Structures are given as structure tokens and as C-alpha cells.
């Protein structure tokens, strides 16, 4: 959209978009002074089993519990 320049103050906003089968986090980077959007994007993370390194097709229950408690506040 627009480039950030050296010395420019920016703000990075993150929002959790999905968490049941994977974590999808959306990002928006804006100019701190004007609030104008510079760019946006997202990342996706998936869980793997620590011992076997196998992909887990659902998020671990402990993570879901912690996220739901945090959102309840």
C-alpha cells in the first residue's frame, strides 16, 4: 500500500482471527501520527507434537482454554 520510511513512527495492530485448528493472526501496520494504513497481512501457525514432530490437526486444549479465558476478561 505505502512504504514506511526510516525514522517514521509506526503502530502494529494484531488480531487473533482463528484458533481452533490453527492460529491465524491478522496484522495491520499504520502510521502512528496519522493512523493511515501502510500495509496489512496475516500469519498462520499450526501445532506439532513435540516428540514426534507430527502436525496436529486441532489446537491443543490447553491453548484453547487459555485463549478463551483471556477473551472472557
Contact map, one row per residue, 1 for C-alpha under 8 A:
1110000000000000000000000000000000001110000000000000000000000000000000000
1111000000000000000000000000000000001110000000000000000000000000000000000
1111100000000000000000000000000000000110000000000000000000000000000000000
0111110101000000000000000000001000000100000000000000000000000000000000000
0011111100000000000000000000000000000000000000000000000000000000000000000
0001111100000000000000000000000000000000000000000000000000000000000000000
0000111110000000000000000000000000000000000000000000000000000000000000000
0001111111000000000000000000001000000000000000000000000000000000000000000
0000001111100000000000000000001110000000000000000000000000000000000000000
0001000111110000000000000000111110000000000000000000000000000000000000000
0000000011111000000000000000111100000000000000000000000000000000000000000
0000000001111100000000000011110000000000000000000000000000000000000000000
0000000000111110000000000011100000000000000000000000000000000000000000000
0000000000011111000000001111000000000000000000000000000000000000000000000
0000000000001111100000001110000000000000000000000000000000000000000000000
0000000000000111111000111100000000000000000000000000000000000000000000000
0000000000000011111000111100000000000000000000000000000000000000000000000
0000000000000001111111111000000000000000000000000000000000000000000000000
0000000000000001111111110000000000000000000000000000000000100001000000000
0000000000000000011111100000000000000000000000000000000001100001000000000
0000000000000000011111100000000000000000000001000000000011100000000000000
0000000000000000011111110000000000000000000111100000000011100000000000000
0000000000000001111111111000000000000000001111000000000000000000000000000
0000000000000001111001111100000000000000011110000000000000000000000000000
0000000000000111110000111110000000000000011100000000000000000000000000000
0000000000000111100000011111000000000001111000000000000000000000000000000
0000000000011110000000001111100000000001110000000000000000000000000000000
0000000000011100000000000111110000001111100000000000000000000000000000000
0000000001111000000000000011111000001111000000000000000000000000000000000
0000000001110000000000000001111100111110000000000000000000000000000000000
0001000111100000000000000000111111111100000000000000000000000000000000000
0000000011100000000000000000011111110000000000000000000000000000000000000
0000000011000000000000000000001111100000000000000000000000000000000000000
0000000000000000000000000000001111110000000000000000000000000000000000000
0000000000000000000000000000011111111000000000000000000000000000000000000
0000000000000000000000000000011101111100000000000000000000000000000000000
1100000000000000000000000001111000111111000000000000000000000000000000000
1111000000000000000000000001111000011111000000000000000000000000000000000
1110000000000000000000000001110000001111100000000000000000000000000000000
0000000000000000000000000111100000001111110000000000000000000000000000000
0000000000000000000000000111000000000011111000000000000000000000000000000
0000000000000000000000011110000000000001111100000000000000000000000000000
0000000000000000000000111100000000000000111110000000000000000000000000000
0000000000000000000001111000000000000000011111000000000000000000000000000
0000000000000000000001110000000000000000001111100000000000000000000000000
0000000000000000000011100000000000000000000111110000001110100000000000000
0000000000000000000001000000000000000000000011111000001111110000000000000
0000000000000000000000000000000000000000000001111100111100000000000000000
0000000000000000000000000000000000000000000000111111111100000000000000000
0000000000000000000000000000000000000000000000011111110000000000000000000
0000000000000000000000000000000000000000000000001111100000000000000000000
0000000000000000000000000000000000000000000000001111110000000000000000000
0000000000000000000000000000000000000000000000011111111000000000000000000
0000000000000000000000000000000000000000000000011101111100000000000000000
0000000000000000000000000000000000000000000001111000111110000000000000000
0000000000000000000000000000000000000000000001111000011111100000000000000
0000000000000000000011000000000000000000000001100000001111100000000000000
0000000000000000000111000000000000000000000000100000000111110000000000000
0000000000000000001111000000000000000000000001100000000111111011000000000
0000000000000000000000000000000000000000000000100000000001111111000000000
0000000000000000000000000000000000000000000000000000000000111111100000000
0000000000000000000000000000000000000000000000000000000000011111110000000
0000000000000000000000000000000000000000000000000000000000111111111000000
0000000000000000001100000000000000000000000000000000000000111111111100000
0000000000000000000000000000000000000000000000000000000000001111111110000
0000000000000000000000000000000000000000000000000000000000000111111111000
0000000000000000000000000000000000000000000000000000000000000011111111100
0000000000000000000000000000000000000000000000000000000000000001111111110
0000000000000000000000000000000000000000000000000000000000000000111111111
0000000000000000000000000000000000000000000000000000000000000000011111111
0000000000000000000000000000000000000000000000000000000000000000001111111
0000000000000000000000000000000000000000000000000000000000000000000111111
0000000000000000000000000000000000000000000000000000000000000000000011111
